[in-house]
Amino acid sequence: MSTLATPAANAAQKASGTPRTEHFNVLIVGAGISGVGGAYHLARQCPDKSFVVLESQDGFGGTWRTHKYPGI
């Protein structure tokens, strides 16, 4: 099982009024290239492990999402 936790998902959880506790084997902080790459390899190489990716933005991409680079 894998999950991407974002502020929007957190707001939806709070709106439901029911607290939720989940347990994961691995916590990945950040959904930039390293976090997404880590999640990919973890899912492929350790399918029996559960993990969550925590991200402060509303989507994944890290620096590539939050900064615009001329010519790219």
PQR file with spaces between the fields and no chain letter, atoms N, CA, C, O and H, PARSE charges and radii, in Angstrom:
ATOM       1  N    MET     1       0.845   -1.179    0.000 -0.4000 1.5000
ATOM       2  CA   MET     1       0.000    0.000    0.000 -0.0000 2.0000
ATOM       3  C    MET     1       0.883    1.233    0.000  0.5500 1.7000
ATOM       4  O    MET     1       1.867    1.301    0.737 -0.5500 1.4000
ATOM       5  N    SER     2       0.537    2.192   -0.814 -0.4000 1.5000
ATOM       6  CA   SER     2       1.264    3.450   -0.842 -0.0000 2.0000
ATOM       7  C    SER     2       0.276    4.604   -0.871  0.5500 1.7000
ATOM       8  O    SER     2      -0.855    4.457   -1.333 -0.5500 1.4000
ATOM       9  H    SER     2      -0.262    2.137   -1.412  0.4000 1.0000
ATOM      10  N    THR     3       0.713    5.743   -0.377 -0.4000 1.5000
ATOM      11  CA   THR     3      -0.152    6.903   -0.272 -0.0000 2.0000
ATOM      12  C    THR     3       0.662    8.161   -0.521  0.5500 1.7000
ATOM      13  O    THR     3       1.833    8.227   -0.148 -0.5500 1.4000
ATOM      14  H    THR     3       1.632    5.862   -0.001  0.4000 1.0000
ATOM      15  N    LEU     4       0.054    9.156   -1.148 -0.4000 1.5000
ATOM      16  CA   LEU     4       0.646   10.481   -1.255 -0.0000 2.0000
ATOM      17  C    LEU     4      -0.208   11.405   -0.406  0.5500 1.7000
ATOM      18  O    LEU     4      -1.379   11.632   -0.708 -0.5500 1.4000
ATOM      19  H    LEU     4      -0.897    9.102   -1.451  0.4000 1.0000
ATOM      20  N    ALA     5       0.384   11.937    0.659 -0.4000 1.5000
ATOM      21  CA   ALA     5      -0.346   12.836    1.546 -0.0000 2.0000
ATOM      22  C    ALA     5       0.005   14.271    1.205  0.5500 1.7000
ATOM      23  O    ALA     5       1.167   14.667    1.290 -0.5500 1.4000
ATOM      24  H    ALA     5       1.335   11.753    0.904  0.4000 1.0000
ATOM      25  N    THR     6      -1.006   15.062    0.814 -0.4000 1.5000
ATOM      26  CA   THR     6      -0.825   16.469    0.445 -0.0000 2.0000
ATOM      27  C    THR     6      -1.723   17.336    1.323  0.5500 1.7000
ATOM      28  O    THR     6      -2.591   16.805    2.017 -0.5500 1.4000
ATOM      29  H    THR     6      -1.950   14.740    0.746  0.4000 1.0000
ATOM      30  N    PRO     7      -1.536   18.667    1.308 -0.5600 1.5000
ATOM      31  CA   PRO     7      -2.418   19.536    2.077  0.2800 2.0000
ATOM      32  C    PRO     7      -3.894   19.364    1.716  0.5500 1.7000
ATOM      33  O    PRO     7      -4.752   19.403    2.598 -0.5500 1.4000
ATOM      34  N    ALA     8      -4.195   19.176    0.443 -0.4000 1.5000
ATOM      35  CA   ALA     8      -5.592   18.997    0.032 -0.0000 2.0000
ATOM      36  C    ALA     8      -6.174   17.715    0.632  0.5500 1.7000
ATOM      37  O    ALA     8      -7.320   17.699    1.081 -0.5500 1.4000
ATOM      38  H    ALA     8      -3.498   19.144   -0.274  0.4000 1.0000
ATOM      39  N    ALA     9      -5.386   16.655    0.639 -0.4000 1.5000
ATOM      40  CA   ALA     9      -5.850   15.401    1.234 -0.0000 2.0000
ATOM      41  C    ALA     9      -6.044   15.571    2.731  0.5500 1.7000
ATOM      42  O    ALA     9      -6.982   15.019    3.306 -0.5500 1.4000
ATOM      43  H    ALA     9      -4.455   16.668    0.274  0.4000 1.0000
ATOM      44  N    ASN    10      -5.159   16.336    3.365 -0.4000 1.5000
ATOM      45  CA   ASN    10      -5.267   16.578    4.795 -0.0000 2.0000
ATOM      46  C    ASN    10      -6.526   17.377    5.112  0.5500 1.7000
ATOM      47  O    ASN    10      -7.203   17.092    6.099 -0.5500 1.4000
ATOM      48  H    ASN    10      -4.397   16.785    2.898  0.4000 1.0000
ATOM      49  N    ALA    11      -6.847   18.370    4.293 -0.4000 1.5000
ATOM      50  CA   ALA    11      -8.052   19.179    4.496 -0.0000 2.0000
ATOM      51  C    ALA    11      -9.305   18.326    4.361  0.5500 1.7000
ATOM      52  O    ALA    11     -10.253   18.483    5.130 -0.5500 1.4000
ATOM      53  H    ALA    11      -6.297   18.601    3.491  0.4000 1.0000
ATOM      54  N    ALA    12      -9.309   17.422    3.383 -0.4000 1.5000
ATOM      55  CA   ALA    12     -10.459   16.531    3.202 -0.0000 2.0000
ATOM      56  C    ALA    12     -10.617   15.618    4.411  0.5500 1.7000
ATOM      57  O    ALA    12     -11.738   15.339    4.836 -0.5500 1.4000
ATOM      58  H    ALA    12      -8.539   17.295    2.759  0.4000 1.0000
ATOM      59  N    GLN    13      -9.510   15.154    4.964 -0.4000 1.5000
ATOM      60  CA   GLN    13      -9.548   14.297    6.152 -0.0000 2.0000
ATOM      61  C    GLN    13     -10.125   15.055    7.336  0.5500 1.7000
ATOM      62  O    GLN    13     -10.958   14.523    8.070 -0.5500 1.4000
ATOM      63  H    GLN    13      -8.599   15.381    4.619  0.4000 1.0000
ATOM      64  N    LYS    14      -9.682   16.310    7.528 -0.4000 1.5000
ATOM      65  CA   LYS    14     -10.192   17.118    8.637 -0.0000 2.0000
ATOM      66  C    LYS    14     -11.677   17.390    8.478  0.5500 1.7000
ATOM      67  O    LYS    14     -12.412   17.405    9.466 -0.5500 1.4000
ATOM      68  H    LYS    14      -9.006   16.742    6.931  0.4000 1.0000
ATOM      69  N    ALA    15     -12.132   17.607    7.242 -0.4000 1.5000
ATOM      70  CA   ALA    15     -13.542   17.899    6.989 -0.0000 2.0000
ATOM      71  C    ALA    15     -14.430   16.711    7.335  0.5500 1.7000
ATOM      72  O    ALA    15     -15.588   16.897    7.709 -0.5500 1.4000
ATOM      73  H    ALA    15     -11.535   17.594    6.440  0.4000 1.0000
ATOM      74  N    SER    16     -13.911   15.502    7.216 -0.4000 1.5000
ATOM      75  CA   SER    16     -14.723   14.325    7.519 -0.0000 2.0000
ATOM      76  C    SER    16     -14.981   14.196    9.015  0.5500 1.7000
ATOM      77  O    SER    16     -15.947   13.553    9.428 -0.5500 1.4000
ATOM      78  H    SER    16     -12.971   15.351    6.912  0.4000 1.0000
ATOM      79  N    GLY    17     -14.107   14.814    9.839 -0.4000 1.5000
ATOM      80  CA   GLY    17     -14.313   14.807   11.276 -0.0000 2.0000
ATOM      81  C    GLY    17     -13.878   13.532   11.969  0.5500 1.7000
ATOM      82  O    GLY    17     -13.911   13.465   13.197 -0.5500 1.4000
ATOM      83  H    GLY    17     -13.323   15.336    9.504  0.4000 1.0000
ATOM      84  N    THR    18     -13.475   12.526   11.226 -0.4000 1.5000
ATOM      85  CA   THR    18     -13.067   11.267   11.827 -0.0000 2.0000
ATOM      86  C    THR    18     -11.551   11.127   11.731  0.5500 1.7000
ATOM      87  O    THR    18     -11.007   10.996   10.634 -0.5500 1.4000
ATOM      88  H    THR    18     -13.448   12.580   10.228  0.4000 1.0000
ATOM      89  N    PRO    19     -10.864   11.156   12.880 -0.5600 1.5000
ATOM      90  CA   PRO    19      -9.414   10.984   12.826  0.2800 2.0000
ATOM      91  C    PRO    19      -9.046    9.590   12.311  0.5500 1.7000
ATOM      92  O    PRO    19      -9.729    8.604   12.586 -0.5500 1.4000
ATOM      93  N    ARG    20      -7.973    9.545   11.574 -0.4000 1.5000
ATOM      94  CA   ARG    20      -7.551    8.272   10.986 -0.0000 2.0000
ATOM      95  C    ARG    20      -6.099    8.008   11.375  0.5500 1.7000
ATOM      96  O    ARG    20      -5.242    8.880   11.232 -0.5500 1.4000
ATOM      97  H    ARG    20      -7.418   10.346   11.350  0.4000 1.0000
ATOM      98  N    THR    21      -5.835    6.823   11.858 -0.4000 1.5000
ATOM      99  CA   THR    21      -4.474    6.418   12.188 -0.0000 2.0000
ATOM     100  C    THR    21      -4.098    5.268   11.286  0.5500 1.7000
ATOM     101  O    THR    21      -4.802    4.262   11.206 -0.5500 1.4000
ATOM     102  H    THR    21      -6.531    6.114   11.974  0.4000 1.0000
ATOM     103  N    GLU    22      -2.965    5.433   10.600 -0.4000 1.5000
ATOM     104  CA   GLU    22      -2.458    4.372    9.735 -0.0000 2.0000
ATOM     105  C    GLU    22      -1.012    4.111   10.093  0.5500 1.7000
ATOM     106  O    GLU    22      -0.312    5.005   10.566 -0.5500 1.4000
ATOM     107  H    GLU    22      -2.393    6.250   10.665  0.4000 1.0000
ATOM     108  N    HIS    23      -0.570    2.904    9.873 -0.4000 1.5000
ATOM     109  CA   HIS    23       0.801    2.520   10.154 -0.0000 2.0000
ATOM     110  C    HIS    23       1.466    2.107    8.852  0.5500 1.7000
ATOM     111  O    HIS    23       0.895    1.361    8.057 -0.5500 1.4000
ATOM     112  H    HIS    23      -1.140    2.177    9.489  0.4000 1.0000
ATOM     113  N    PHE    24       2.682    2.602    8.643 -0.4000 1.5000
ATOM     114  CA   PHE    24       3.449    2.309    7.440 -0.0000 2.0000
ATOM     115  C    PHE    24       4.831    1.812    7.836  0.5500 1.7000
ATOM     116  O    PHE    24       5.347    2.163    8.898 -0.5500 1.4000
ATOM     117  H    PHE    24       3.146    3.209    9.289  0.4000 1.0000
ATOM     118  N    ASN    25       5.421    1.001    6.982 -0.4000 1.5000
ATOM     119  CA   ASN    25       6.786    0.542    7.217 -0.0000 2.0000
ATOM     120  C    ASN    25       7.810    1.629    6.910  0.5500 1.7000
ATOM     121  O    ASN    25       8.852    1.700    7.561 -0.5500 1.4000
ATOM     122  H    ASN    25       5.003    0.716    6.119  0.4000 1.0000
ATOM     123  N    VAL    26       7.520    2.479    5.920 -0.4000 1.5000
ATOM     124  CA   VAL    26       8.471    3.490    5.467 -0.0000 2.0000
ATOM     125  C    VAL    26       7.758    4.830    5.295  0.5500 1.7000
ATOM     126  O    VAL    26       6.633    4.899    4.802 -0.5500 1.4000
ATOM     127  H    VAL    26       6.673    2.421    5.391  0.4000 1.0000
ATOM     128  N    LEU    27       8.443    5.886    5.714 -0.4000 1.5000
ATOM     129  CA   LEU    27       7.968    7.255    5.523 -0.0000 2.0000
ATOM     130  C    LEU    27       8.930    7.959    4.577  0.5500 1.7000
ATOM     131  O    LEU    27      10.131    8.020    4.841 -0.5500 1.4000
ATOM     132  H    LEU    27       9.357    5.830    6.115  0.4000 1.0000
ATOM     133  N    ILE    28       8.406    8.491    3.476 -0.4000 1.5000
ATOM     134  CA   ILE    28       9.214    9.252    2.523 -0.0000 2.0000
ATOM     135  C    ILE    28       8.766   10.702    2.616  0.5500 1.7000
ATOM     136  O    ILE    28       7.594   11.018    2.410 -0.5500 1.4000
ATOM     137  H    ILE    28       7.430    8.441    3.262  0.4000 1.0000
ATOM     138  N    VAL    29       9.714   11.579    2.930 -0.4000 1.5000
ATOM     139  CA   VAL    29       9.403   12.996    3.092 -0.0000 2.0000
ATOM     140  C    VAL    29       9.777   13.724    1.808  0.5500 1.7000
ATOM     141  O    VAL    29      10.949   13.791    1.438 -0.5500 1.4000
ATOM     142  H    VAL    29      10.666   11.322    3.097  0.4000 1.0000
ATOM     143  N    GLY    30       8.775   14.263    1.138 -0.4000 1.5000
ATOM     144  CA   GLY    30       8.990   15.024   -0.092 -0.0000 2.0000
ATOM     145  C    GLY    30       8.685   14.214   -1.334  0.5500 1.7000
ATOM     146  O    GLY    30       9.120   13.071   -1.470 -0.5500 1.4000
ATOM     147  H    GLY    30       7.823   14.208    1.438  0.4000 1.0000
ATOM     148  N    ALA    31       7.931   14.822   -2.242 -0.4000 1.5000
ATOM     149  CA   ALA    31       7.559   14.160   -3.487 -0.0000 2.0000
ATOM     150  C    ALA    31       8.288   14.787   -4.670  0.5500 1.7000
ATOM     151  O    ALA    31       7.734   14.921   -5.761 -0.5500 1.4000
ATOM     152  H    ALA    31       7.579   15.751   -2.132  0.4000 1.0000
ATOM     153  N    GLY    32       9.549   15.169   -4.428 -0.4000 1.5000
ATOM     154  CA   GLY    32      10.410   15.622   -5.518 -0.0000 2.0000
ATOM     155  C    GLY    32      10.983   14.404   -6.222  0.5500 1.7000
ATOM     156  O    GLY    32      10.500   13.288   -6.031 -0.5500 1.4000
ATOM     157  H    GLY    32       9.999   15.059   -3.542  0.4000 1.0000
ATOM     158  N    ILE    33      11.997   14.613   -7.024 -0.4000 1.5000
ATOM     159  CA   ILE    33      12.542   13.514   -7.810 -0.0000 2.0000
ATOM     160  C    ILE    33      13.096   12.393   -6.922  0.5500 1.7000
ATOM     161  O    ILE    33      12.952   11.217   -7.257 -0.5500 1.4000
ATOM     162  H    ILE    33      12.389   15.520   -7.179  0.4000 1.0000
ATOM     163  N    SER    34      13.716   12.739   -5.814 -0.4000 1.5000
ATOM     164  CA   SER    34      14.270   11.708   -4.930 -0.0000 2.0000
ATOM     165  C    SER    34      13.163   10.934   -4.212  0.5500 1.7000
ATOM     166  O    SER    34      13.230    9.710   -4.101 -0.5500 1.4000
ATOM     167  H    SER    34      13.833   13.694   -5.542  0.4000 1.0000
ATOM     168  N    GLY    35      12.150   11.644   -3.729 -0.4000 1.5000
ATOM     169  CA   GLY    35      11.051   10.977   -3.043 -0.0000 2.0000
ATOM     170  C    GLY    35      10.255   10.081   -3.969  0.5500 1.7000
ATOM     171  O    GLY    35       9.905    8.959   -3.602 -0.5500 1.4000
ATOM     172  H    GLY    35      12.095   12.638   -3.819  0.4000 1.0000
ATOM     173  N    VAL    36       9.965   10.567   -5.172 -0.4000 1.5000
ATOM     174  CA   VAL    36       9.220    9.771   -6.153 -0.0000 2.0000
ATOM     175  C    VAL    36      10.063    8.571   -6.599  0.5500 1.7000
ATOM     176  O    VAL    36       9.555    7.459   -6.739 -0.5500 1.4000
ATOM     177  H    VAL    36      10.249   11.478   -5.471  0.4000 1.0000
ATOM     178  N    GLY    37      11.355    8.817   -6.818 -0.4000 1.5000
ATOM     179  CA   GLY    37      12.243    7.716   -7.201 -0.0000 2.0000
ATOM     180  C    GLY    37      12.352    6.675   -6.109  0.5500 1.7000
ATOM     181  O    GLY    37      12.331    5.475   -6.384 -0.5500 1.4000
ATOM     182  H    GLY    37      11.768    9.721   -6.704  0.4000 1.0000
ATOM     183  N    GLY    38      12.468    7.128   -4.870 -0.4000 1.5000
ATOM     184  CA   GLY    38      12.515    6.199   -3.745 -0.0000 2.0000
ATOM     185  C    GLY    38      11.237    5.385   -3.631  0.5500 1.7000
ATOM     186  O    GLY    38      11.283    4.180   -3.383 -0.5500 1.4000
ATOM     187  H    GLY    38      12.484    8.103   -4.647  0.4000 1.0000
ATOM     188  N    ALA    39      10.096    6.043   -3.811 -0.4000 1.5000
ATOM     189  CA   ALA    39       8.810    5.343   -3.747 -0.0000 2.0000
ATOM     190  C    ALA    39       8.691    4.310   -4.863  0.5500 1.7000
ATOM     191  O    ALA    39       8.205    3.201   -4.640 -0.5500 1.4000
ATOM     192  H    ALA    39      10.059    7.022   -4.011  0.4000 1.0000
ATOM     193  N    TYR    40       9.132    4.673   -6.054 -0.4000 1.5000
ATOM     194  CA   TYR    40       9.090    3.758   -7.196 -0.0000 2.0000
ATOM     195  C    TYR    40       9.915    2.497   -6.908  0.5500 1.7000
ATOM     196  O    TYR    40       9.436    1.374   -7.066 -0.5500 1.4000
ATOM     197  H    TYR    40       9.527    5.574   -6.235  0.4000 1.0000
ATOM     198  N    HIS    41      11.148    2.709   -6.489 -0.4000 1.5000
ATOM     199  CA   HIS    41      12.022    1.557   -6.241 -0.0000 2.0000
ATOM     200  C    HIS    41      11.554    0.731   -5.047  0.5500 1.7000
ATOM     201  O    HIS    41      11.674   -0.494   -5.052 -0.5500 1.4000
ATOM     202  H    HIS    41      11.537    3.621   -6.361  0.4000 1.0000
ATOM     203  N    LEU    42      11.027    1.390   -4.040 -0.4000 1.5000
ATOM     204  CA   LEU    42      10.495    0.663   -2.892 -0.0000 2.0000
ATOM     205  C    LEU    42       9.316   -0.214   -3.317  0.5500 1.7000
ATOM     206  O    LEU    42       9.225   -1.375   -2.920 -0.5500 1.4000
ATOM     207  H    LEU    42      10.930    2.385   -4.036  0.4000 1.0000
ATOM     208  N    ALA    43       8.423    0.343   -4.119 -0.4000 1.5000
ATOM     209  CA   ALA    43       7.258   -0.422   -4.588 -0.0000 2.0000
ATOM     210  C    ALA    43       7.682   -1.607   -5.445  0.5500 1.7000
ATOM     211  O    ALA    43       7.068   -2.671   -5.368 -0.5500 1.4000
ATOM     212  H    ALA    43       8.498    1.287   -4.442  0.4000 1.0000
ATOM     213  N    ARG    44       8.722   -1.441   -6.262 -0.4000 1.5000
ATOM     214  CA   ARG    44       9.182   -2.520   -7.151 -0.0000 2.0000
ATOM     215  C    ARG    44       9.999   -3.577   -6.411  0.5500 1.7000
ATOM     216  O    ARG    44       9.840   -4.772   -6.659 -0.5500 1.4000
ATOM     217  H    ARG    44       9.221   -0.576   -6.325  0.4000 1.0000
ATOM     218  N    GLN    45      10.867   -3.142   -5.507 -0.4000 1.5000
ATOM     219  CA   GLN    45      11.798   -4.062   -4.878 -0.0000 2.0000
ATOM     220  C    GLN    45      11.313   -4.617   -3.545  0.5500 1.7000
ATOM     221  O    GLN    45      11.803   -5.653   -3.094 -0.5500 1.4000
ATOM     222  H    GLN    45      10.995   -2.171   -5.305  0.4000 1.0000
ATOM     223  N    CYS    46      10.375   -3.954   -2.919 -0.4000 1.5000
ATOM     224  CA   CYS    46       9.861   -4.401   -1.616 -0.0000 2.0000
ATOM     225  C    CYS    46       8.333   -4.301   -1.608  0.5500 1.7000
ATOM     226  O    CYS    46       7.768   -3.527   -0.834 -0.5500 1.4000
ATOM     227  H    CYS    46       9.978   -3.113   -3.285  0.4000 1.0000
ATOM     228  N    PRO    47       7.668   -5.070   -2.455 -0.5600 1.5000
ATOM     229  CA   PRO    47       6.213   -4.920   -2.569  0.2800 2.0000
ATOM     230  C    PRO    47       5.449   -5.256   -1.287  0.5500 1.7000
ATOM     231  O    PRO    47       4.280   -4.897   -1.153 -0.5500 1.4000
ATOM     232  N    ASP    48       6.092   -5.933   -0.357 -0.4000 1.5000
ATOM     233  CA   ASP    48       5.431   -6.286    0.895 -0.0000 2.0000
ATOM     234  C    ASP    48       5.486   -5.165    1.932  0.5500 1.7000
ATOM     235  O    ASP    48       4.871   -5.280    2.992 -0.5500 1.4000
ATOM     236  H    ASP    48       7.042   -6.225   -0.465  0.4000 1.0000
ATOM     237  N    LYS    49       6.208   -4.091    1.643 -0.4000 1.5000
ATOM     238  CA   LYS    49       6.330   -2.966    2.571 -0.0000 2.0000
ATOM     239  C    LYS    49       5.333   -1.877    2.211  0.5500 1.7000
ATOM     240  O    LYS    49       5.140   -1.560    1.038 -0.5500 1.4000
ATOM     241  H    LYS    49       6.707   -3.998    0.782  0.4000 1.0000
ATOM     242  N    SER    50       4.708   -1.314    3.221 -0.4000 1.5000
ATOM     243  CA   SER    50       3.787   -0.197    2.990 -0.0000 2.0000
ATOM     244  C    SER    50       4.558    1.103    3.207  0.5500 1.7000
ATOM     245  O    SER    50       5.488    1.160    4.012 -0.5500 1.4000
ATOM     246  H    SER    50       4.865   -1.572    4.175  0.4000 1.0000
ATOM     247  N    PHE    51       4.157    2.147    2.477 -0.4000 1.5000
ATOM     248  CA   PHE    51       4.837    3.426    2.633 -0.0000 2.0000
ATOM     249  C    PHE    51       3.890    4.572    2.336  0.5500 1.7000
ATOM     250  O    PHE    51       2.845    4.405    1.706 -0.5500 1.4000
ATOM     251  H    PHE    51       3.402    2.101    1.824  0.4000 1.0000
ATOM     252  N    VAL    52       4.289    5.739    2.810 -0.4000 1.5000
ATOM     253  CA   VAL    52       3.556    6.969    2.537 -0.0000 2.0000
ATOM     254  C    VAL    52       4.573    8.024    2.113  0.5500 1.7000
ATOM     255  O    VAL    52       5.689    8.071    2.631 -0.5500 1.4000
ATOM     256  H    VAL    52       5.138    5.875    3.321  0.4000 1.0000
ATOM     257  N    VAL    53       4.173    8.866    1.167 -0.4000 1.5000
ATOM     258  CA   VAL    53       4.994    9.998    0.735 -0.0000 2.0000
ATOM     259  C    VAL    53       4.299   11.259    1.244  0.5500 1.7000
ATOM     260  O    VAL    53       3.154   11.528    0.883 -0.5500 1.4000
ATOM     261  H    VAL    53       3.266    8.828    0.747  0.4000 1.0000
ATOM     262  N    LEU    54       4.989   12.026    2.078 -0.4000 1.5000
ATOM     263  CA   LEU    54       4.435   13.276    2.587 -0.0000 2.0000
ATOM     264  C    LEU    54       4.970   14.430    1.749  0.5500 1.7000
ATOM     265  O    LEU    54       6.170   14.513    1.489 -0.5500 1.4000
ATOM     266  H    LEU    54       5.919   11.807    2.371  0.4000 1.0000
ATOM     267  N    GLU    55       4.081   15.313    1.332 -0.4000 1.5000
ATOM     268  CA   GLU    55       4.465   16.443    0.487 -0.0000 2.0000
ATOM     269  C    GLU    55       3.750   17.686    0.979  0.5500 1.7000
ATOM     270  O    GLU    55       2.555   17.640    1.270 -0.5500 1.4000
ATOM     271  H    GLU    55       3.106   15.245    1.544  0.4000 1.0000
ATOM     272  N    SER    56       4.474   18.811    1.075 -0.4000 1.5000
ATOM     273  CA   SER    56       3.873   20.057    1.559 -0.0000 2.0000
ATOM     274  C    SER    56       3.092   20.792    0.468  0.5500 1.7000
ATOM     275  O    SER    56       2.234   21.619    0.780 -0.5500 1.4000
ATOM     276  H    SER    56       5.445   18.848    0.839  0.4000 1.0000
ATOM     277  N    GLN    57       3.372   20.506   -0.793 -0.4000 1.5000
ATOM     278  CA   GLN    57       2.652   21.133   -1.900 -0.0000 2.0000
ATOM     279  C    GLN    57       1.419   20.290   -2.265  0.5500 1.7000
ATOM     280  O    GLN    57       1.227   19.197   -1.732 -0.5500 1.4000
ATOM     281  H    GLN    57       4.069   19.835   -1.046  0.4000 1.0000
ATOM     282  N    ASP    58       0.594   20.808   -3.175 -0.4000 1.5000
ATOM     283  CA   ASP    58      -0.609   20.079   -3.575 -0.0000 2.0000
ATOM     284  C    ASP    58      -0.348   18.993   -4.613  0.5500 1.7000
ATOM     285  O    ASP    58      -1.274   18.286   -5.011 -0.5500 1.4000
ATOM     286  H    ASP    58       0.749   21.696   -3.608  0.4000 1.0000
ATOM     287  N    GLY    59       0.870   18.854   -5.046 -0.4000 1.5000
ATOM     288  CA   GLY    59       1.193   17.826   -6.026 -0.0000 2.0000
ATOM     289  C    GLY    59       2.654   17.440   -5.930  0.5500 1.7000
ATOM     290  O    GLY    59       3.401   18.007   -5.132 -0.5500 1.4000
ATOM     291  H    GLY    59       1.622   19.428   -4.723  0.4000 1.0000
ATOM     292  N    PHE    60       3.056   16.490   -6.729 -0.4000 1.5000
ATOM     293  CA   PHE    60       4.441   16.046   -6.696 -0.0000 2.0000
ATOM     294  C    PHE    60       5.274   16.806   -7.720  0.5500 1.7000
ATOM     295  O    PHE    60       4.732   17.437   -8.626 -0.5500 1.4000
ATOM     296  H    PHE    60       2.448   16.030   -7.377  0.4000 1.0000
ATOM     297  N    GLY    61       6.573   16.744   -7.573 -0.4000 1.5000
ATOM     298  CA   GLY    61       7.477   17.399   -8.522 -0.0000 2.0000
ATOM     299  C    GLY    61       8.587   18.189   -7.866  0.5500 1.7000
ATOM     300  O    GLY    61       9.601   18.468   -8.506 -0.5500 1.4000
ATOM     301  H    GLY    61       7.013   16.232   -6.836  0.4000 1.0000
ATOM     302  N    GLY    62       8.424   18.556   -6.605 -0.4000 1.5000
ATOM     303  CA   GLY    62       9.469   19.271   -5.887 -0.0000 2.0000
ATOM     304  C    GLY    62       9.872   20.562   -6.577  0.5500 1.7000
ATOM     305  O    GLY    62       9.021   21.341   -7.008 -0.5500 1.4000
ATOM     306  H    GLY    62       7.600   18.329   -6.085  0.4000 1.0000
ATOM     307  N    THR    63      11.182   20.784   -6.679 -0.4000 1.5000
ATOM     308  CA   THR    63      11.719   22.007   -7.275 -0.0000 2.0000
ATOM     309  C    THR    63      11.260   22.193   -8.714  0.5500 1.7000
ATOM     310  O    THR    63      11.032   23.319   -9.156 -0.5500 1.4000
ATOM     311  H    THR    63      11.873   20.152   -6.330  0.4000 1.0000
ATOM     312  N    TRP    64      11.125   21.099   -9.442 -0.4000 1.5000
ATOM     313  CA   TRP    64      10.697   21.220  -10.847 -0.0000 2.0000
ATOM     314  C    TRP    64       9.266   21.721  -10.943  0.5500 1.7000
ATOM     315  O    TRP    64       8.883   22.298  -11.960 -0.5500 1.4000
ATOM     316  H    TRP    64      11.310   20.184   -9.083  0.4000 1.0000
ATOM     317  N    ARG    65       8.478   21.513   -9.914 -0.4000 1.5000
ATOM     318  CA   ARG    65       7.089   21.980   -9.921 -0.0000 2.0000
ATOM     319  C    ARG    65       6.993   23.428   -9.448  0.5500 1.7000
ATOM     320  O    ARG    65       6.198   24.207   -9.974 -0.5500 1.4000
ATOM     321  H    ARG    65       8.789   21.044   -9.088  0.4000 1.0000
ATOM     322  N    THR    66       7.805   23.783   -8.453 -0.4000 1.5000
ATOM     323  CA   THR    66       7.670   25.102   -7.837 -0.0000 2.0000
ATOM     324  C    THR    66       8.487   26.192   -8.511  0.5500 1.7000
ATOM     325  O    THR    66       8.222   27.376   -8.299 -0.5500 1.4000
ATOM     326  H    THR    66       8.450   23.149   -8.026  0.4000 1.0000
ATOM     327  N    HIS    67       9.482   25.818   -9.323 -0.4000 1.5000
ATOM     328  CA   HIS    67      10.326   26.803  -10.009 -0.0000 2.0000
ATOM     329  C    HIS    67      10.249   26.584  -11.513  0.5500 1.7000
ATOM     330  O    HIS    67      10.185   25.449  -11.985 -0.5500 1.4000
ATOM     331  H    HIS    67       9.697   24.856   -9.495  0.4000 1.0000
ATOM     332  N    LYS    68      10.257   27.658  -12.242 -0.4000 1.5000
ATOM     333  CA   LYS    68      10.248   27.568  -13.699 -0.0000 2.0000
ATOM     334  C    LYS    68      11.638   27.908  -14.212  0.5500 1.7000
ATOM     335  O    LYS    68      12.210   28.935  -13.846 -0.5500 1.4000
ATOM     336  H    LYS    68      10.310   28.580  -11.858  0.4000 1.0000
ATOM     337  N    TYR    69      12.170   27.057  -15.049 -0.4000 1.5000
ATOM     338  CA   TYR    69      13.511   27.250  -15.588 -0.0000 2.0000
ATOM     339  C    TYR    69      13.410   27.642  -17.058  0.5500 1.7000
ATOM     340  O    TYR    69      12.781   26.932  -17.843 -0.5500 1.4000
ATOM     341  H    TYR    69      11.706   26.223  -15.347  0.4000 1.0000
ATOM     342  N    PRO    70      14.012   28.749  -17.437 -0.5600 1.5000
ATOM     343  CA   PRO    70      13.951   29.187  -18.844  0.2800 2.0000
ATOM     344  C    PRO    70      14.520   28.123  -19.783  0.5500 1.7000
ATOM     345  O    PRO    70      15.586   27.562  -19.531 -0.5500 1.4000
ATOM     346  N    GLY    71      13.808   27.863  -20.845 -0.4000 1.5000
ATOM     347  CA   GLY    71      14.287   26.923  -21.852 -0.0000 2.0000
ATOM     348  C    GLY    71      14.016   25.467  -21.556  0.5500 1.7000
ATOM     349  O    GLY    71      14.341   24.598  -22.364 -0.5500 1.4000
ATOM     350  H    GLY    71      12.942   28.319  -21.050  0.4000 1.0000
ATOM     351  N    ILE    72      13.428   25.190  -20.412 -0.4000 1.5000
ATOM     352  CA   ILE    72      13.147   23.778  -20.076 -0.0000 2.0000
ATOM     353  C    ILE    72      11.649   23.576  -20.022  0.5500 1.7000
ATOM     354  O    ILE    72      11.185   22.467  -19.757 -0.5500 1.4000
ATOM     355  H    ILE    72      13.164   25.897  -19.755  0.4000 1.0000
